[in-house]
């Protein structure tokens, strides 16, 4: 079930803020987000990774085929984020 109050970009931004805060209360909020299944697949994967829960590899693999190659974050003065697929790089 997706939250009707926030979109997927907002959810990941909030999760990133909780990760930066890095307090037991912040991690508890991330766990509650996971328990409610309140986000899209990318947000749920990010939240599980953040709190150390196992991530479904099939879901993660599917994300890289559906996510845009790049996006701009309106909350960070249009900072551009580029998707870098997992793998080894030189």
FIVEX-59974 format. One record per residue (C-alpha): x, y, z; residue number from 1. Coordinates in steps of 0.05 Angstrom, whole numbers. Layout:
BEGIN
+--------+--------+--------+-----+
:      u :      v :      w : pos :
+--------+--------+--------+-----+
:      X :      Y :      Z : NUM :
...
+--------+--------+--------+-----+
END
This chain:
BEGIN
+--------+--------+--------+-----+
:      u :      v :      w : pos :
+--------+--------+--------+-----+
:      0 :      0 :      0 :   1 :
:     29 :     67 :    -20 :   2 :
:     21 :    129 :     22 :   3 :
:    -26 :    180 :     -8 :   4 :
:     10 :    237 :     29 :   5 :
:     79 :    230 :     -1 :   6 :
:    105 :    209 :    -69 :   7 :
:    164 :    162 :    -80 :   8 :
:    216 :    217 :    -85 :   9 :
:    192 :    248 :    -20 :  10 :
:    193 :    181 :     14 :  11 :
:    266 :    168 :     -5 :  12 :
:    285 :    238 :     15 :  13 :
:    253 :    228 :     84 :  14 :
:    288 :    160 :     91 :  15 :
:    354 :    193 :     73 :  16 :
:    342 :    246 :    127 :  17 :
:    327 :    191 :    178 :  18 :
:    391 :    155 :    158 :  19 :
:    430 :    219 :    168 :  20 :
:    399 :    231 :    237 :  21 :
:    420 :    160 :    256 :  22 :
:    386 :    155 :    324 :  23 :
:    347 :     96 :    351 :  24 :
:    283 :    137 :    342 :  25 :
:    299 :    150 :    269 :  26 :
:    312 :     76 :    256 :  27 :
:    247 :     60 :    292 :  28 :
:    210 :    105 :    244 :  29 :
:    243 :     70 :    185 :  30 :
:    222 :      3 :    213 :  31 :
:    150 :     28 :    220 :  32 :
:    152 :     50 :    147 :  33 :
:    174 :    -21 :    128 :  34 :
:    122 :    -54 :    172 :  35 :
:     66 :    -12 :    140 :  36 :
:     91 :    -28 :     70 :  37 :
:     78 :     46 :     56 :  38 :
:    125 :     57 :     -1 :  39 :
:    140 :     38 :    -72 :  40 :
:    191 :    -17 :    -87 :  41 :
:    251 :     30 :    -89 :  42 :
:    233 :     63 :    -23 :  43 :
:    221 :     -4 :     11 :  44 :
:    288 :    -30 :    -14 :  45 :
:    323 :     32 :     10 :  46 :
:    290 :     28 :     78 :  47 :
:    307 :    -46 :     87 :  48 :
:    379 :    -33 :     68 :  49 :
:    382 :     26 :    116 :  50 :
:    360 :    -15 :    176 :  51 :
:    398 :    -77 :    156 :  52 :
:    340 :   -122 :    134 :  53 :
:    351 :   -170 :     76 :  54 :
:    331 :   -142 :      9 :  55 :
:    295 :   -183 :    -44 :  56 :
:    346 :   -189 :   -101 :  57 :
:    292 :   -198 :   -154 :  58 :
:    259 :   -133 :   -133 :  59 :
:    326 :    -97 :   -134 :  60 :
:    343 :   -124 :   -203 :  61 :
:    275 :   -102 :   -229 :  62 :
:    285 :    -31 :   -201 :  63 :
:    344 :    -18 :   -247 :  64 :
:    302 :    -32 :   -308 :  65 :
:    245 :     15 :   -286 :  66 :
:    281 :     73 :   -254 :  67 :
:    300 :    134 :   -295 :  68 :
:    374 :    141 :   -313 :  69 :
:    376 :    209 :   -278 :  70 :
:    330 :    256 :   -240 :  71 :
:    333 :    325 :   -209 :  72 :
:    315 :    335 :   -136 :  73 :
:    271 :    396 :   -128 :  74 :
:    288 :    399 :    -54 :  75 :
:    363 :    407 :    -66 :  76 :
:    365 :    464 :   -116 :  77 :
:    353 :    416 :   -174 :  78 :
:    414 :    373 :   -158 :  79 :
:    419 :    318 :   -209 :  80 :
:    425 :    245 :   -188 :  81 :
:    450 :    193 :   -238 :  82 :
:    433 :    119 :   -231 :  83 :
:    496 :     76 :   -228 :  84 :
:    478 :      3 :   -235 :  85 :
:    512 :    -46 :   -188 :  86 :
:    575 :    -79 :   -212 :  87 :
:    650 :    -71 :   -214 :  88 :
:    681 :     -8 :   -244 :  89 :
:    752 :     16 :   -257 :  90 :
+--------+--------+--------+-----+
END
